Amino acid sequence: MNDFKSMDLFAPLQRALAEQNYQQPTPIQAQTIPAAIEGADILGCAQTGTGKTAAFALPILDYLGHEKPKTTPNRPTVLVLAPTRELAIQIGDSFRTYGKHMKFRQALVYGGVGQGKQVNELRRGVHVLIATPGRLQDLMDQGHVSLENVEIFVLDEADRMLDMGFLPALKKIIAKVPQQKQSLFFSATLPPKIRDLAARLLFNPISITVASKTPTVERIEQSVRYAKRGNKLASLTDILNGNDVDRAIVFTRTKHGANGLAKKLDRAGIAATAIHGNKTQNARQRALEAFRQKKVTVLVATDVAARGIDIDGITHVINFDMPVDPESYVHRIGRTGRAGSDGIAISFCTQDELDELRAIEKLIGTRIRVENPEMKFEVKQEPSKGKAKPRNANRSRRRKSNNSELRNGAQSTYRRRKKVQRSGKPGKTQRTATN
C-alpha cells in the first residue's frame, strides 16, 4: 500500500488522517493494516518510532466505525495492554486523534492515580480499554471489569512487559480473554519466551518484521566517551551547555541517581526534571509536559521511560550510565532521530562498564565511535590457568530468571472468520464475539 487512501479505511478515519497530513504509511503500517482489517492475527516485530500504534489503532477504529458494536457496562470490546503508564496515555491520545470524527468510548486504566474515575468510566461502558497489566488485574479482582466481551486484543511492547515482571499478571489476564477473538501482538524483540507466548495467543498469525536497527544507526550519530565516574557530571554539563542542544534526555541506572542528577544539573544552571517509577502519575505527567513545552531542556530518566516517551524534537540522548540490558540501549537512543529527524546519542563509559558497551556493539552489529580513544583504561589481569578461583568468586553472577513459562494461557482454537459483505464492501471480515 503506497498511501492511506488506497486502504479504503472508514471515511471519518481518512478525514482525520488527511487533517494530520498523514499520506504514506510506514512499513509496519503498510503491512499490518490491510491484514488486520481482514481479521488476521498479527505477530509484529518492530521497535518504537516505527508507527506501530497507528498500525493497530486504525484497523480497530475501522472495525468500530463499520460494525458499531454497543457498549456494555464493565465489558470492553477492545483491550490494549501496554507496559507503562506513559505509553498507555500516548496510545489513548492516538486513538483520540485518529477517531476524532467518530463516536466511540475509550478508557485508560493504569496505576499511580486513584481508581475512582477509571471505575466510573468502565461502568458507563467503553469500546476501547487501554490498560497496564497491574491496575487491570486489580480492577478485575475487584469485579470492576470483565473481559468476556473482548473481540480484539492488542499486546504492545510484549518484551518490555516480561522485562518488568508482568508475566504473572499477563497470564491471569490472558486466561480471561475469550479464545474467539482477533489478536495483535507487537514486540521490539522476539526472544524464545516471547515466541512461546505468541504461539499460545495467536491463531495462524501473519508475521511482520520491520528491521529498524539500520535506520536507527543511519539517523542517529552515536558515540562513546570514556570517563572516570567522578568526571561524568562535568562532561555532561559541557555537552548540555552546547548550542546544538534543544531537548535532551539523560538516562541513569537508578531512580535515586535520576533525582540526584536532576538536582545537580539545576544547581549548575541547567533546567532539568526527573521521571521514574517512584514518582506519582501526576508528577510524571507534569515532568513530561514541562519537557514538552521546553520549560525544562533536560529530562533525567530511568529505563521506565525508554519506550514511553514520544516527543518530537529531542536532539540528544545521553547515557549517563550504560544500560545493563543491551536492548535497552536501542530503546533509549530511539527517543531521538524520530519522524525523519537527525539525532545525537552519547554514552559515558567507565572501565566497569566496558562489558556493557561490548554487548551493545554486538547487538547492533557495529562498533560505536569513541570520542576520546587516547584515554586508556587499566587492563584487567585474567587469572592463570590451573589457579584456584578466589573464594566466593561466583556470587556476583546474575541469577537466571526462574519465571516459569506460560502454560495455561489462551489456546489457539479460534473460530475461523467468515467472509461476508460489510457495509456494502465485499471481502471485509465480520468480527463477532461468542460470549
C-alpha positions as CSV (number, residue, x, y, z in Angstrom):
1,M,0.0,0.0,0.0
2,N,1.6,3.3,-1.1
3,D,-0.8,5.6,0.6
4,F,-3.6,5.6,3.2
5,K,-6.3,6.4,0.6
6,S,-5.8,3.0,-1.1
7,M,-6.5,1.2,2.2
8,D,-10.2,2.0,2.0
9,L,-10.5,2.9,5.6
10,F,-13.7,4.2,7.3
11,A,-14.4,7.7,5.9
12,P,-14.0,9.6,9.2
13,L,-10.7,8.0,9.7
14,Q,-9.5,9.1,6.3
15,R,-10.6,12.6,7.1
16,A,-8.6,12.6,10.4
17,L,-5.5,11.3,8.7
18,A,-5.8,14.0,6.0
19,E,-6.0,16.7,8.7
20,Q,-2.8,15.3,10.3
21,N,-1.2,15.3,6.8
22,Y,-0.6,11.5,7.0
23,Q,-0.3,10.3,3.4
24,Q,2.1,7.4,3.2
25,P,2.1,4.6,5.8
26,T,5.3,3.4,7.4
27,P,6.4,-0.1,6.5
28,I,4.8,-1.8,9.5
29,Q,1.5,0.2,8.9
30,A,1.5,-0.8,5.2
31,Q,1.9,-4.5,6.1
32,T,-0.3,-4.6,9.2
33,I,-3.3,-2.5,8.5
34,P,-4.8,-4.4,5.5
35,A,-4.3,-7.8,7.1
36,A,-5.7,-6.6,10.4
37,I,-8.8,-5.2,8.7
38,E,-9.4,-8.6,7.2
39,G,-9.4,-10.2,10.6
40,A,-6.0,-11.8,10.7
41,D,-4.0,-12.3,13.8
42,I,-0.7,-10.4,13.7
43,L,2.8,-11.0,15.1
44,G,4.7,-7.8,14.6
45,C,8.3,-7.2,15.4
46,A,9.2,-3.5,15.3
47,Q,10.8,-1.0,17.6
48,T,9.2,2.2,18.9
49,G,9.2,5.1,16.5
50,T,8.1,2.9,13.5
51,G,4.4,3.9,13.6
52,K,3.3,0.8,15.5
53,T,0.4,2.5,17.3
54,A,-1.4,3.5,14.1
55,A,-0.8,0.0,12.8
56,F,-3.2,-1.4,15.3
57,A,-5.3,1.7,16.2
58,L,-6.5,2.3,12.6
59,P,-7.9,-1.2,12.0
60,I,-9.6,-1.2,15.4
61,L,-11.3,2.2,14.7
62,D,-12.2,1.0,11.2
63,Y,-13.9,-2.0,12.8
64,L,-15.7,0.2,15.3
65,G,-16.8,2.6,12.6
66,H,-18.3,-0.1,10.4
67,E,-19.7,-2.6,12.9
68,K,-20.8,0.0,15.6
69,P,-20.8,-2.5,18.5
70,K,-22.8,-1.5,21.5
71,T,-21.1,-0.8,24.8
72,T,-21.8,-2.9,27.9
73,P,-21.0,-1.7,31.4
74,N,-17.7,-3.0,32.6
75,R,-17.1,-5.1,29.5
76,P,-14.9,-3.5,26.8
77,T,-15.0,-4.6,23.2
78,V,-11.2,-3.9,22.6
79,L,-8.4,-4.4,25.1
80,V,-5.0,-2.8,24.5
81,L,-2.3,-3.7,27.0
82,A,0.8,-1.5,27.4
83,P,3.7,-1.9,29.9
84,T,3.9,1.7,31.2
85,R,1.6,4.5,32.1
86,E,3.2,6.9,29.7
87,L,2.8,4.5,26.7
88,A,-0.9,3.9,27.7
89,I,-1.6,7.6,27.7
90,Q,0.1,8.1,24.4
91,I,-1.9,5.2,22.8
92,G,-5.0,6.9,24.2
93,D,-4.0,10.2,22.6
94,S,-3.5,8.4,19.3
95,F,-7.0,6.8,19.4
96,R,-8.5,10.3,20.1
97,T,-6.6,11.9,17.2
98,Y,-7.4,9.2,14.6
99,G,-11.0,8.8,15.9
100,K,-11.8,12.5,16.4
101,H,-14.7,12.4,13.8
102,M,-16.1,9.1,15.2
103,K,-18.4,8.2,18.1
104,F,-16.6,5.7,20.4
105,R,-15.7,5.5,24.0
106,Q,-12.4,4.7,25.5
107,A,-10.9,4.4,29.0
108,L,-7.4,4.4,30.3
109,V,-6.6,2.2,33.3
110,Y,-3.2,2.5,35.0
111,G,-1.7,2.8,38.4
112,G,-0.2,5.7,40.3
113,V,-3.6,7.5,40.5
114,G,-6.9,6.8,42.2
115,Q,-9.1,4.2,40.6
116,G,-12.4,6.0,41.1
117,K,-12.6,7.8,37.8
118,Q,-11.4,4.7,35.9
119,V,-14.1,2.6,37.6
120,N,-16.8,5.1,36.7
121,E,-15.7,5.2,33.0
122,L,-15.8,1.4,32.9
123,R,-19.3,1.3,34.5
124,R,-20.6,3.6,31.7
125,G,-19.3,1.2,29.1
126,V,-16.4,1.6,26.7
127,H,-15.4,0.3,23.3
128,V,-11.6,0.5,23.8
129,L,-9.9,-0.2,27.1
130,I,-6.2,0.8,27.2
131,A,-4.5,-0.6,30.3
132,T,-1.3,-1.5,32.1
133,P,-1.4,-5.1,33.5
134,G,-1.1,-4.4,37.2
135,R,-4.0,-2.0,37.6
136,L,-6.2,-4.0,35.2
137,Q,-5.6,-7.1,37.3
138,D,-6.5,-5.2,40.4
139,L,-9.8,-4.0,38.9
140,M,-10.6,-7.5,37.6
141,D,-10.0,-8.9,41.1
142,Q,-12.4,-6.3,42.5
143,G,-15.1,-7.1,39.9
144,H,-15.0,-3.8,38.1
145,V,-14.1,-5.2,34.7
146,S,-14.8,-8.4,32.8
147,L,-13.0,-9.4,29.6
148,E,-15.6,-11.8,28.3
149,N,-16.8,-9.4,25.5
150,V,-13.3,-8.7,24.1
151,E,-13.3,-9.1,20.4
152,I,-9.8,-7.6,19.6
153,F,-6.9,-8.0,21.9
154,V,-3.7,-6.0,21.5
155,L,-0.5,-6.7,23.4
156,D,2.0,-3.9,22.8
157,E,5.7,-4.0,23.8
158,A,5.5,-7.6,24.9
159,D,9.2,-8.0,25.6
160,R,9.2,-4.9,27.9
161,M,6.3,-6.4,29.9
162,L,8.3,-9.5,30.6
163,D,11.3,-7.4,31.5
164,M,9.2,-5.5,34.0
165,G,8.0,-8.7,35.7
166,F,4.4,-8.6,34.4
167,L,4.3,-12.2,33.3
168,P,2.1,-13.4,36.3
169,A,-0.4,-10.6,35.7
170,L,-0.3,-11.3,32.0
171,K,-1.1,-14.9,32.5
172,K,-4.2,-14.1,34.6
173,I,-5.4,-11.5,32.1
174,I,-4.9,-13.8,29.0
175,A,-6.9,-16.6,30.8
176,K,-9.9,-14.3,31.0
177,V,-9.9,-13.2,27.4
178,P,-12.1,-15.2,25.0
179,Q,-10.4,-17.7,22.7
180,Q,-12.6,-16.5,19.8
181,K,-11.0,-13.1,19.2
182,Q,-8.6,-11.3,16.9
183,S,-5.1,-10.8,18.5
184,L,-2.5,-8.2,17.5
185,F,0.9,-8.9,19.2
186,F,3.8,-6.5,19.0
187,S,7.3,-6.7,20.4
188,A,10.6,-5.0,19.7
189,T,12.4,-8.3,20.0
190,L,11.4,-11.9,19.7
191,P,13.4,-14.0,22.2
192,P,12.2,-17.6,23.0
193,K,9.8,-16.6,25.8
194,I,8.1,-14.1,23.6
195,R,7.8,-16.6,20.7
196,D,6.3,-19.1,23.1
197,L,3.8,-16.6,24.4
198,A,2.8,-15.6,20.8
199,A,2.4,-19.3,19.9
200,R,-0.2,-19.6,22.6
201,L,-2.0,-16.4,21.9
202,L,-2.2,-16.3,18.1
203,F,-4.1,-18.4,15.5
204,N,-2.3,-18.8,12.2
205,P,-0.8,-15.3,12.5
206,I,0.7,-13.2,9.8
207,S,4.3,-12.5,10.8
208,I,5.6,-9.0,10.1
209,T,9.2,-7.9,10.9
210,V,10.4,-4.4,10.3
211,A,14.1,-4.2,10.6
212,S,14.7,-0.8,12.3
213,K,18.2,-1.2,13.5
214,T,19.8,0.1,10.3
215,P,17.6,3.2,10.0
216,T,18.3,3.9,13.7
217,V,22.0,3.8,13.1
218,E,21.6,6.0,9.9
219,R,19.5,8.7,11.6
220,I,21.4,8.9,14.9
221,E,25.0,9.9,15.4
222,Q,26.3,7.6,18.1
223,S,29.4,8.0,20.1
224,V,31.0,6.8,23.3
225,R,33.0,9.0,25.7
226,Y,35.3,7.1,28.1
227,A,35.1,8.6,31.5
228,K,36.0,8.2,35.1
229,R,32.9,8.1,37.3
230,G,33.8,11.3,39.1
231,N,34.2,13.2,35.9
232,K,30.9,12.3,34.3
233,L,28.9,15.3,35.7
234,A,31.4,17.9,34.4
235,S,31.4,16.2,31.0
236,L,27.6,16.1,30.9
237,T,27.4,19.7,31.8
238,D,29.7,20.7,29.0
239,I,27.5,18.8,26.5
240,L,24.2,20.2,27.8
241,N,25.6,23.8,27.6
242,G,26.3,23.3,23.9
243,N,24.4,25.5,21.4
244,D,23.2,22.4,19.5
245,V,21.2,21.0,22.5
246,D,17.5,21.8,22.2
247,R,15.9,19.0,24.2
248,A,17.9,16.2,25.8
249,I,17.0,13.0,27.7
250,V,19.7,11.8,30.1
251,F,19.4,8.1,31.2
252,T,20.6,6.9,34.6
253,R,20.5,3.4,36.0
254,T,18.6,4.1,39.3
255,K,15.8,6.2,40.5
256,H,17.9,7.7,43.2
257,G,20.5,8.6,40.6
258,A,18.0,10.3,38.4
259,N,16.7,12.5,41.3
260,G,20.3,13.4,42.4
261,L,21.5,14.2,38.9
262,A,18.5,16.4,38.1
263,K,19.2,18.5,41.3
264,K,22.9,18.8,40.4
265,L,22.1,20.0,36.9
266,D,19.6,22.6,38.3
267,R,22.4,23.8,40.6
268,A,24.6,24.1,37.6
269,G,22.1,26.4,35.9
270,I,20.6,23.7,33.6
271,A,16.8,23.4,33.8
272,A,16.2,19.7,34.4
273,T,13.5,17.4,35.9
274,A,13.4,13.7,36.7
275,I,11.0,11.0,35.8
276,H,11.0,7.4,37.1
277,G,8.7,4.7,38.5
278,N,8.6,6.0,42.1
279,K,7.0,9.3,41.1
280,T,3.2,9.6,41.1
281,Q,1.5,9.6,37.8
282,N,0.6,13.3,38.2
283,A,4.2,14.1,38.9
284,R,5.4,12.2,35.9
285,Q,2.9,13.9,33.6
286,R,3.9,17.3,34.9
287,A,7.5,16.5,34.2
288,L,6.7,15.3,30.7
289,E,4.6,18.4,30.0
290,A,7.3,20.7,31.2
291,F,9.8,19.0,29.0
292,R,7.4,19.0,26.0
293,Q,6.8,22.8,26.4
294,K,10.5,23.5,26.9
295,K,10.1,24.8,30.4
296,V,13.0,22.4,31.1
297,T,15.5,21.4,28.5
298,V,16.7,18.2,30.2
299,L,14.7,15.2,31.3
300,V,16.6,12.7,33.5
301,A,15.0,9.3,33.3
302,T,15.4,5.7,34.1
303,D,14.5,2.9,31.7
304,V,10.9,3.0,32.6
305,A,10.7,6.0,30.2
306,A,12.7,4.4,27.4
307,R,9.6,3.2,25.5
308,G,7.0,5.5,26.9
309,I,8.2,8.9,25.7
310,D,7.2,10.1,22.2
311,I,8.1,13.8,21.9
312,D,9.4,15.3,18.7
313,G,12.4,17.5,18.7
314,I,14.6,15.6,21.1
315,T,18.1,16.4,19.8
316,H,20.2,14.4,22.3
317,V,20.1,11.2,24.2
318,I,22.9,10.8,26.8
319,N,23.5,7.6,28.6
320,F,25.0,8.9,31.9
321,D,25.1,5.2,33.0
322,M,25.4,2.4,30.4
323,P,22.3,0.2,30.4
324,V,22.7,-3.3,31.8
325,D,20.5,-4.8,29.1
326,P,21.9,-4.0,25.6
327,E,18.5,-3.9,24.1
328,S,17.6,-1.0,26.4
329,Y,20.3,1.0,24.6
330,V,18.4,0.7,21.3
331,H,15.2,1.9,23.0
332,R,16.9,4.7,24.8
333,I,18.5,6.2,21.8
334,G,15.3,5.7,19.8
335,R,13.9,8.7,21.7
336,T,15.9,10.9,19.3
337,G,16.1,10.8,15.5
338,R,12.3,10.4,15.2
339,A,10.0,11.3,12.4
340,G,12.9,11.5,9.9
341,S,14.9,13.9,12.0
342,D,18.6,13.5,12.9
343,G,19.7,12.9,16.5
344,I,22.8,12.5,18.6
345,A,23.4,9.7,21.2
346,I,26.4,10.0,23.5
347,S,27.2,7.3,26.1
348,F,29.6,7.7,29.0
349,C,31.5,4.5,29.7
350,T,33.7,3.8,32.7
351,Q,36.1,0.9,32.9
352,D,33.5,-1.1,34.9
353,E,31.0,-0.6,32.0
354,L,33.2,-1.9,29.2
355,D,31.4,-5.2,29.2
356,E,28.0,-3.5,28.7
357,L,29.5,-1.5,25.8
358,R,30.7,-4.6,24.1
359,A,27.3,-6.3,24.5
360,I,25.6,-3.3,22.9
361,E,28.0,-3.3,19.9
362,K,27.4,-7.0,19.4
363,L,23.6,-6.4,19.4
364,I,23.7,-3.5,16.9
365,G,26.3,-5.1,14.8
366,T,28.8,-2.2,14.7
367,R,31.5,-0.5,16.7
368,I,30.4,2.8,18.3
369,R,32.8,5.6,17.6
370,V,34.9,6.6,20.6
371,E,35.3,10.3,21.1
372,N,38.5,10.1,23.2
373,P,40.4,7.0,22.3
374,E,43.5,8.4,23.8
375,M,42.1,7.7,27.3
376,K,43.4,4.3,28.5
377,F,41.8,2.0,31.0
378,E,43.7,-0.4,33.1
379,V,43.8,-3.9,31.5
380,K,42.2,-6.5,33.8
381,Q,44.5,-9.4,34.5
382,E,43.0,-12.8,33.7
383,P,43.6,-15.5,36.3
384,S,46.3,-18.0,35.2
385,K,45.1,-21.4,34.1
386,G,45.2,-24.1,36.8
387,K,45.0,-21.5,39.5
388,A,42.2,-21.9,42.0
389,K,39.4,-19.4,41.7
390,P,39.1,-16.9,44.6
391,R,36.6,-17.9,47.2
392,N,33.0,-16.7,46.5
393,A,34.1,-15.6,43.0
394,N,30.7,-16.6,41.5
395,R,28.5,-14.8,44.0
396,S,28.2,-11.7,41.8
397,R,26.9,-13.6,38.8
398,R,23.4,-12.8,37.9
399,R,20.8,-15.4,38.6
400,K,18.8,-16.6,35.7
401,S,15.1,-15.7,35.8
402,N,13.1,-18.5,37.3
403,N,9.8,-17.4,35.9
404,S,8.1,-20.4,34.6
405,E,6.9,-20.4,31.0
406,L,3.3,-19.6,30.3
407,R,1.4,-22.9,30.3
408,N,-2.2,-22.2,30.8
409,G,-2.8,-19.2,28.6
410,A,-5.5,-18.9,25.9
411,Q,-5.4,-21.8,23.5
412,S,-5.1,-21.4,19.7
413,T,-8.5,-22.8,18.9
414,Y,-10.2,-19.8,17.4
415,R,-13.3,-19.9,15.3
416,R,-12.5,-19.3,11.6
417,R,-13.8,-16.0,10.5
418,K,-16.3,-15.9,7.7
419,K,-16.1,-13.6,4.7
420,V,-19.2,-11.5,4.4
421,Q,-20.4,-8.3,2.9
422,R,-19.8,-5.5,5.4
423,S,-21.5,-2.1,4.8
424,G,-21.6,-2.8,1.1
425,K,-18.0,-3.7,0.9
426,P,-17.3,-7.3,-0.2
427,G,-14.4,-9.2,1.2
428,K,-14.4,-7.4,4.6
429,T,-14.3,-9.6,7.7
430,Q,-17.1,-9.7,10.1
431,R,-15.8,-10.0,13.7
432,T,-18.3,-11.1,16.3
433,A,-17.6,-12.5,19.8
434,T,-19.2,-15.6,21.1
435,N,-19.8,-14.8,24.8
